[in-house]
Amino acid sequence: MAQNCYGTGVVDGAVLSDAFAALVEMYPLLGGRIHLLRKGFEVRFEHGKQPEATFFDVSDADVGNYLTARKSALPVGRVCALRVYRSSEKFRVTFLLHHAIADADAALKYHQDLWMLYTERMHVTKGLVEQRVTRTPHPIPASSESLLRARGYTEPASRRMMDLRPAYRGRGWIWTAFRPRRAERGRVHLSVEQTDKLLEIGRANGVTLHGLVSAALVLAERELSGKAVLPVAISSYVNLRSRITPPVAAAEGTNVLGIAEMILSANQSSDALDLARQVVADISDGLKTSRIHQTAFVPEGDIRRVLSMIGRYFLLVALGGLVPTFTAIQITNWGRIPRFETPDGLHINDFRCGVELHAVVAFLAARGVAVVDGHIYFVSSYNGRLSIDFTKLATRKNNARRVEQILQSEVEKLLPTTVSDDQANPHPNQALRPQETPK
């Protein structure tokens, strides 16, 4: 996953490189390497070259267009990387983290500390302080499974996977997977006033921002499909850190998430608030019954179930080149992004989060669109403005710009009146914290 900070000012490459090295020393996990074993993956800590910051001098357009930047994915085996793109006094700092070792809380903690270390070193360089603060390295964070077991949660005998049959759209040709596709980045970026209005609507109707955004996404997927009725499989990633006792701090656990899965059906007359209430109710029930907590455990049987599903449809594919098609979306709500500490003269004015796929994974994902249609959405709020980011594996007729237009329209339908774009005077709002769901 990628965290992108956009800003103005001169980034001192030597100082930022030193700050990144200090971050890896402060959190030894970031210096590990992922190895593939017969039973899965493990992180090993070996003596050798540590991750380093990489700098690129690019055009103004490339500062903003991080999808086309060189070396955008993590190096194979690495768990983190830092890419810095500079054009005069504009910059983008991209902090890449392997999702296996961090969720939104942990990722933001590491990113916040990176800027804190950079600012501290700039103050030393400018003579504003005499010396750096000495910090003790943090212990390696625990896995979500071990944290949950220590708090009394037990692994289910068998994990019940989402039944996709209600989201079945019909049969499709497997050969469509080989059509040329390009990855495009898309975004819906609300103004401060629009964001505040959306929050007010949620409070007035007893639903969360996550519920409202989920409803808008489902309605947008229906409009994109061109179907009168469209069932959509939704996977919402839920932050469990504050929902277990004792709670888990950002640097104490790796990926402390659960998944809320449901099928939501949308038609041309669907009410967005009703859809939002269904999302909120499902997540509330999942937290109350610990159904969501149990999804943090990954049984070995999951792989066998996937192979079983492939076998179920193998004859269909072999005989006619046909595959079942579904619509499914994933939603990760990072919530309100805190301000980053920066030295005087350096300003971070925008933040975007998303997923960066290795070339091999991207190829496989592009092939998978023959079976599963939908998008992976990242929701966040920075400087008081709600942002919905996604990556689209686009064809000529169905590209990211079309998704943006339809999604923007569905979000604006939630607002009682048209509000002005208040980009000039952003201010903090009470947007939800990472992966926030009903209490």
N, C-alpha and C positions, 0 to 999 in steps of 0.2 A: 504494500500500500504506500501511497505517496502523500506527503504533506507539502504543499507549495505556498511559500510566503512571497508575495509581490511587494516591492517597495521602491523607494527612491533614496539616493545617497550613495556614497562610495563605500563598497565592501572591501575591507582590508583582507586580501587573500591569505597572507601569512598568519595574521591573527586568528582568522576564522579556522584555518587548518589546525592551529595550535589548540583552539577551543574544542574542535571536533575530536582531536586526539585525547584531550582531557576528559571529554564526555565518555569515551570508550574506557578510559582508566577508571572513571567514576562508576560506570556500569559495565563490568566485565562481560556481561551477557552479549553486549554489542560487538565484542571481538570474537565471538564464536563462529563456527562454521557448521552448516547442516550437512549431515551424511545420510545416505540412503542405506538402510539395512533390510534384511529379510522381513523383519517384523514391523518396519515402518521407518521413521526418521528420528535422528537424535542430533543434538548440538554438542560438538566437541570443542575443547579449548586447547589449541596447539600453539606452540611458540613459533613465531614467524611474522610475516608482514601483516600489519593491522589495516583496517579500512582507512582510506584517506579521502579527503575532499578533492573533487575534480572541478576545474574551472574552465568555462568556455566564454569567449568573447563572441557575441552574436548580434543580430540586428534587433531593433525594437520589436518587430513582429515575432521573432523567435523567443523573446523574453516572455511574451504572452501566450504563445502556442506551445505548451510543454509537451504535447503529444508528439510533435515532429522532432523534438530535441534528440540529439545523439545520445546513445547509451542511457536510455530512459529507464531500463529495467535493472534489477539487482544483478550483480555478477553471480554466476553460478556458485552456490555454496555459502555466499555471504548472507548475513542477517540484516545488514544495514549499509547504507551508502549515502554520500552527500554530493549533490550536483549543484553548482553555482553558475548561473547564466547572467552575464553582465553586458549592458549596452549603455555606454556613457554613465549616467547616474541612475539608470533604471536597472533593477535586478530581479531575479527569481531564485530563491533558494529552495531546492527540492530535497527533502529528507525522506529517504526510502527505508522502509522497515519490512522485514518478512512478517507476514500476518501470524505465523506460527508462534512468534515470541512476544507479540504485543497486540493489545486491542486499542481502542481509541484513547482510553484513560492513560495507558502506559505510553503510547506514542506521543501524546501531547505533553506528558511529563518529560520525556526525553528531549522533545523539541524545545519546550520552555527552558530547560536547563542548558541546552546548546546556546541559546541566545543570551542567557544569563552569564555563561562562561565567556562568551565573546565580549559582552559589555564590560565585564570585570577586567578582562585583559586590555581592552581599549582604554579603560580608565588608568590602568597601570602605565600603558604606553604614553598617555598624555600627561602623566604625572599627577593625576587627580587623587590617586591612592598610592601608598608606598609599596604594597606587595599583595600578591594574590592570597586568597583564602585556601588553606590546606584542607582537603576533604578526604574522608575515609571511603574507600570503595564499598559500594552496596553489595550485599550478598546476591547470589543468583536467585531470581524470583521463582516462586513455586508454580507448578502447573495448575490449571483450574480443577483437574480431577483430584489432585492431592489436597487442595484447599477445601473442596466440597466434602471429601471424605472426612477430613479433620473436623468438620462442622456437623457431622451426623448425616449427611446425604449419602445415599447408597446407589450404586450402579444398578439400573434396571436389568432384569434377567434377559430381556430382549427389547431392543429399541423399536418402537412403532414408528415407521417412516411415513411421511405424508403420502396419502393415497392420491395420486395425480389423476385418477380416472374422471373425477368431476370436472377437471380442467381440460379434458380431452377435446381437441378442436377438429379432429378428423385425421385422415391419412395424408401424408405428404411424400414427395419423391426424395429419396436419399441423395439423388444426384444434385439437388439444389445446393447441397453443402459445398459443392465444388465450384459454384459460381464465384467470380472474383469479388472480394469484399475488401473494404478499407476501414480501418479503425478511425472514428471521428469522435472528438470530444464535444460534449454538449453541456449546456448550463442554463438554468433559469435563475436569475438573480433579482430578487425583489428589492424595492426601495425600503428605506427605514419605515416610512409611513405604511406601506403595504404590509410589512412584517408585523408592525404593531397592531394593525387592524386584524390580521389573521390570528394573533394571540388573543385579542379581545373576543373574537368570535368563538374561539375554543373555550375560553373561560366562561363566557355567557351560556354556552351549550353543554358544559361539563365534559368536554373532550380535550385530548391533548393535541399539541401541534403535530406529533407523530401520527395520530389518527387522521387528522385533516389532510396531511401530506399524502398518507397512504391512500386515502379515498381519491384524491386528485390523480395520483399515479395510476390507479386502477381504471378510472374513467378515461384517462388519456390512452391507456393501452387498448381499451375498447374502441375508442375513436380511431386509433391507428390501424386496428384490425379490419375496420369496415364492417364488422358484424353487428347485428342488432343486439345480441346478447353474448357476453364473453365472460366465462368463469376464469379467474386469475388465481394462481397459486402464489401466496405471499409468504416470504420468509423475512421476519423482522428480527434483527439482532438486538438482544436485550442485555443491558449491563447488569451483571449480578453482584458487583462489588459491594454496593450499598444495600443489597437485599439478602445478605447472609450475615450471621452474627458469630464472631465479631466481623465487622466489615473489612474489606481488603484494600489497602492503599495502592496507589498507582504503580509503585515500584516493587510491590510485594508479590504480584502475580503476573503471569504472562498474558493469557487470553481468557479472561474471566467473563465469558459470554455464554448466554443461552440463546436458543432460537425459538421464536413463536411462529408456528406454521398454521396456515388456514387457507381455505378456498373462499374467495369473495367474488360473487357474481354481479356484474354490472350490465345494465341495459340503457336504452336511450332516455328513460325517464327516472333513472336512479337518483336518489337524493344523497348528496355528498355527506351530509351530516349523519344520515342513517348508516352509511357505509363506515364512516369514522367511528361511530358508536360500536359497530360490530368488531372493528379492529381493537378498540380499547377494551371491550368486554372479553375478547378472546385472550388478550395478554394478561388481563387481571386474573382470569380463571387459571391461566397457565402458571402464574406466579403463586397463586393461592394453593394449587394442588401440587406444586413442585414439578409439574410437567416440563416447564421451561428449564428448570435447574438440571433435570436429568439429561437434557440434550447436550450438556457440556461433557458428558461421558461419551466416548467414541468406541462402541463395541467392535470387536474384530469381525462380527457377522455382517457389518455394513457392506464390506467388499463382496461377500458371498451373495448378498441380496442384489447388489448391482449386477453381478454376473448372471444371477437368476433372471433379472429383468431383460438383460441382453438376450439370453437364451429363449425367453418367452416370445420375443419378436424376431428371432433369427430367421425362422422359416418364411415369415412375411417379407423380410428384406431380401432373402435369397431368391424367392420366387418372383417377386414383382418389383423389387427396388422400393418398396413402400415402408414407411415408418410412421408410428403414431406421433402426432404433434400436440404440444401443450404450450400454454402461456404461463410463464412464471417470472416473478420479479424478486429481487433481494433489496432490502432497505436497511441501511446503517445510518443511524442518527447520531452524529457527533455532538450535537447540541451547540451551546454557546462557546465559542473559542475565546479564551482569555487573551488579553493584550500581551504581546511579547515584549520583554525588556530589551531595549535597544539604546545605544549611546546617542548623544546629541548629534543631530545631522543625519540620522538614519531613521527612516519611517517605513513601517510595514502597513500598507493600506488595504491589502486584500489577502485572503486565505482561501485555498481550495484543497479539498482532499479527494482522493480517488484510488483507483487500483491501476497498477502498472504490471502488465503481463510479460513474462519472458517470451521470446519469439516462438519457442516450441509450444508453450501453453496457449499463446494467442492463436497459433495454427489449429490446435485441437478445439479451442473455443469456437473458432470460425466454422469448423466442421459440425459442431454441435447445434448450430442454429437450424439445421434441418429438422431437429426434434423439438428443441425448446426455443420458443420465441419470447422475448422480454428483455429486460435491462437490469443492470446493477446500479442502484441509486445511492448516492452519498448526500446526506442532508447536514448542513451546518449553518451557523450564524456567526458572522464576524462584523464588527463595527455596526451592529444593529441590523444587518441585512441578511435575510434568509437566502441560502444558496442550495440549489439542488443540482448536483453534478452527476454525469453519467458518461459512459463510453458506448458508442454505437458501432456495431459491425455493419456498415452501411452498404446498400445497393444503390443503383442509380435513382430509383423512385423513392426509396425509403431511407432518408439520411438524417443526420443529427439535427439539421435545421428544421425539418418537418416535426420531429419529436419536440424540439424546443417550442415551436409555435403552438402545437396542440396542448402541451403541458402548461404553458403560460396561460392559455385560454381557460383551461380547467381550474387553475389556481385563482385566476381573476374572477371566475364565476362565484367563488366562495365569498368574495368581498362584496359588501352591501352596495357600495358606490365606487366609482372610479376615483382612485386617489392619485395624487401627483407624485412624481419621482423626486424624492428628497435626498438625492445622492450627495448634495453639497454639504449637508449638516448631519452626518451620521451620529447616532448616540447609542449607548448600550441599551439592550432590552432584556426582558426576562425569558429569552428563548430557552428551550429545554436543554439540560445537560446531556452529555453523550449517552446515546441509546436510551433516553429517558422514556419511561412508560408509566402507566397509572400506578399510584402508590398502593 
